[in-house]
Amino acid sequence: MKNLVKTTVLGLALLMSTMIFAQDNKANNIDNSNIALQGYSPVSYLDLGLAQVGNKNFKSEYNKVNYYFTSAEQKATFDKNPAKYMPEFGGFCAFGIYAGAKFRVDPNKFIVEDGKYYLYLNNVELDAKQLWLAENNHDKLKSVADKNWEKLSKTHN
């Protein structure tokens, strides 16, 4: 399995040079709309283990970023403790951060682990969530990703 991850990391490096992803020097994976998580509810991810599209009628701003929710109750839950509901690695692909790069994610590809949620890239070339799970060592992957995130959250890719 270690060889698979090493090969995949090398493949990601090649993929980075050939695929176009919106990457920036910000710590949040947002586009020009300033809406986090592509409009998906952070409360749904963490509290329900579901990827649910939020509604613009239930919106909160936290650290100058907008978050959408499925209901007024979710919005109220978020507003009580917004830091709890922040995605790991600013909402960028956890496996990408592990490999040293920021990638946009498929908001339907995520895992919840230890009271946090992690999002992943998924396209015809790569299912990063399956690669993360295949390694079967969340703590090791997270440790490397945490170290990489210290740099990536502050610099351009």
N, C-alpha and C positions, 0 to 999 in steps of 0.2 A: 504494500500500500504506500510505503514511503516513496518508492520509485514513481508511482502514479502521481503523487502530489508534486514531486520534483519535476517530472515531465510536464505536468499541468502548469506549474509556475513558469517554466520556460516557454510553454505554449502561450501563456497569458502575456508574457513579454513580447512575443511576436504578434499576438493579437492586438496588443496596444498600439503597435506601429502601423497596423493595417486597418483597424476599425476606428470609426469616429464616435467618440462619446463626449457629451458635454461635461467637461471637467473644469474646475475653477480653483481659486486659491482660498475659498471659503471653507468653513468647517461644517456647512450644511449642504446637502444635496438638493438644491432648489434651482428652478429655472428663473427666467425674468419675471414670472408671475409672483414670485416670493411665497409660493404655496409649498409647504413641506409635504413629503411623502406622496407626491402626485395627487393630493387630495384625499388620501386614505386616512382613516382615523387611527391615531396612535393609541387611543384607549381600547379600540377593538383588538389591535395586535396584542397588547399586553394583558388586558383583563379577560378577553374572550378567546384569544388564540385564533382570531379570524382576521382576514384581510377584507375590510369593508370600506367602500367609498363613502366619504363623509358628505355632508350637505353644506353648501355655502351659507345657509341660514343659521348654522351652528358653528360659528368660527371664533377662535381665540388667537391672539397674537402673543408670542413669547419670544424674547430676544430678537425682535423685529422680523419674525417669520410667522406666517399664518398657518394655522392648523384647522382642519375641518373635522367635524364629528357627526355621528349618525343621529344624535338626539340632544336635547337640552340637558339631559342627565349626564351624558358623556362629557359635554362641555363643562358642566359644573365639576365633575370629577377631575378633569384635567386642570381646571382653574385652581383647585385646591392644592395641587402639587405638580406643576408642569414639568419640573426637572425629572420626576419619576418616569415620565412618558416619552422622554427623548430617545430616539433610536441610537443604537450603538454606531459609532464611527460616522456620526452626522447623517446617517441614512444612506451612506455609500455602501457598496457591496463589501461585506465582511471578508470574503475570500480575496477580493481585489486588494483590500487594505493589507491583508496577510501577505500578499504577493508584492506589495509596495506601490499600488496604484489606486486612484479613485475611479470607480465605474458607477454609472447610473444603474438602477436596479429594476427588476420586475417586481412591483409592489405585492404580487401574489406569492412570491418566493421568499419565505422568511422562516425563522425558528424563534422560539421563546426558550430561554435557558437562564436559570438563576435570576429570575425577575427582570430580565432584559430581553429585548428583541433585536434580531440581526436580520438584515435584508441582503438579497443576493441578485446578482446578474443572471439572467436566463435569456438565451437567444439560440439560434440554430447552431451556433458554434460551441456553446458552453453552458452547462447547468452548474453554476458555482455552488449552489446549495448542496447538490449531490456530492460534489468534490469535498466540501467541508465535512459533510456527514460521513463520507467514505473514509476519511482520515481517522475517524473514531477517537479523536483526542481533542475535544473542545478546549480544554484548558491550555494545551500547548499552542493551538492555533490562535486562541485569543491572546495569549501572552505575546506572541510575535506580532500580531496585529496591533495590540496596544502600543508596543514600541514604535511600530511604523506610523501609527496614527499621531503620535506626538510630533513627528516631523511633517506628515502629510496635511495635518489640519492647519498648518501655518504657512505652507509653501505651495508653489505651483508644481504640478506634475511634470 
